[in-house]
Amino acid sequence: MSANGIAQLALKRDRQDQKLALAGTDRANRNTVQPGRYADTSEDATQLPTRYNASSNTGSLVNNPNSGGLKKGRPWAA
């Protein structure tokens, strides 16, 4: 059992979303301690290479287009 409850979520997509949200919160909190450490604290799931299926753990992955290639710092890259 995880302390943040992410492991208990049924769908991989939900776990992926919650992990992104938690990481964004961590980045924002770190900026409070060290102002300016992170330029962007808003995650953008469309910058991930792939996303899990929204309604099934066994469904096909969603490939994001990532035009221009993967960006350094994704999913927070502008």
Buried (B, 14 or more C-beta within 10 A) or exposed (E): EEEEEBEEBEBBBBBBBBBBEEBBEEBEEEBEEEEEEBEBBEBBBEBBEEBBBEEEEEEEEBEBEBEEEEEEEBBBEE
